[in-house]
Amino acid sequence: MKSRKAVSLLLALMLGSAAAIAATVTEETIVEVESLRGGTEIGDTNDAPTIKNVPKNQDKFSLNYVNQPPMIPHSVDGYQVNQSNNACLQCHDVDVYRKTGAPRVSPTHFMDRDGKVLTEVSPRRYFCLQCHVPQAQAEVLIENDFTPAGKFGQ
């Protein structure tokens, strides 16, 4: 019986709070939200966004925070990264990076989640493009006031 009263009281408080919030919303506080689909209706197929033009090789962007995955300073169009092939390792693997002049895969990529060092890139770090993305000078989608904490290298 007590739990019924508690639930009823809680429900009444929630409804009262919702009514109070709704009463304070004015036209000035309503923000128009646009779908990522733009004006395309749900049943229609929208056009694929154009791929940003990434120069073949460019200077590296500086890092914005400690342990930020470095951005890729070249195009990755056509790169195969799947369970049986990782095109990134053709240049960045420990056996070839000196010959290619590419940065070496970080030692952290050879550790499993328990900190055990493996002889191959860890399966959880194998899909490079989950963290590393190509650099592109792109239009700002959402304004923000983020400022880097300091310079962390190239």
N, C-alpha and C positions, 0 to 999 in steps of 0.2 A: 504494500500500500504506500509506504514511504517513497519507494522508487518511482511510483506513478506520479506522485506529487512533484518529485524532483525533476522528472522528465517534463511534466507540464510547465513547471516554473521556468526551466531552461528554454523550452520552446517559446514561451511567452516573451522571455528576455530577448531571444534571437529575433523574433518577429518585430518587437519594439525597436530594436537596434536597426534592423533593415529599414523600417519605416522612417526612422530619424535620419538615416543616411540618405535615403531617397528624397526626403524633403529638403535636404541641403544642396542637392545637385541642381545647378542652374544651367542655362544654355551656354554660359561662358566656360563651364568646367567640362563640357562634353568635347572630346577630341575625336576628330574623324580618323578612322583607321582604314587603311587600304590593304586589300589582300595582296599577297605576293604574286598572285596570278594577274594582278592589274584588273582591267575591265573584262577579261576573258571569263565567260560563263563556265560553270563546273563541267558541263557535258562537252564543252568544246576543247579542242587541243590548242594549247598556246604555243607560240613560237619559242624555240630554244634560245636562251640568251647567247649573244655572240661571245666567243672566247676572246679574252683579252690578248692583245698582241704583246707577247713577251719576247724581248730581244734575245738573240742566241746566247750571248754572254754579257753580263753586266756586273758592275761593282756590287758587292754584298750590302744589303741594308743593315744598319746597326741594330743590335738587340734592344728591346724595350724593357726587359725584366730578366732577372736571374733565372737560368734554366729554360729560357725561351727556346723552342726548337728553331734552329736557323732556317731562314727562308731560302728557297732554291733560286739561284741567280740565272737560271736558264730555262728554256721551254721543256716541258715534259710530255708534249703531244706525242702520242703513239707509244709511250712507255708501257710495257707490260709489267704489272706487279700483281701476281696471283700466287696460288699455292705452289705452282711448279716453276715459276720464273720471277726474278726480281731484277729488272733492268738497271736499277740504281746501283746494285752491287757490282755491275760490270766495270764501274769506275771507282766506286767508293769503298770496296771491300779491302781488308787489310793486306791481301796479296797483290793488289794492283794499284792502289792509290798513288804510290810513288811514280809509277810509270805514266799514269794519266794526269797527275798534277791536281787531282781532286782531293778535297778534304777526306780524311779517313773516318769511317764509321766510329762513333763514340764507343769507348769501352763499356759504357752502361748498357749498350744495345746487346751485349753478350751475356747479360745476367738474367737469370730467371727471377721470379717474384720473391724467392727466398734468399736472393743475393749470391747464389751459386753461379760461378763463372762457367759458361758453356763454350764449346769449340766453334759453334756456328751462331749466327744472329738469332737471338731469342724469338720464338714465335710471336710473342706479344709486341715485339719491336720490328717485325719483318715487313709490315705494310707501311712503308715510309710516308706515303701521301696522306696518312691519317693525321700526322703531326706537322710534316714539312710541306709547305705549299709554295708554288711559284710566286716570285715577286712580280708585282704589276703596279704601275701608277694608275690607280682606279679612282673613279668618282666616289666620294664619301656617301654611303647609303644613309647613315644615321649620324647626326652631329653629336660629338661628345667632347669632354674636356680632359681626356686622358693625357697625362704627361709622363714620360718615362722617369723612373726613379734615378737614373744616372746612366752613364755610358758603360756598357758591359762587353764591349769588344765587337769585333766584326765576325 
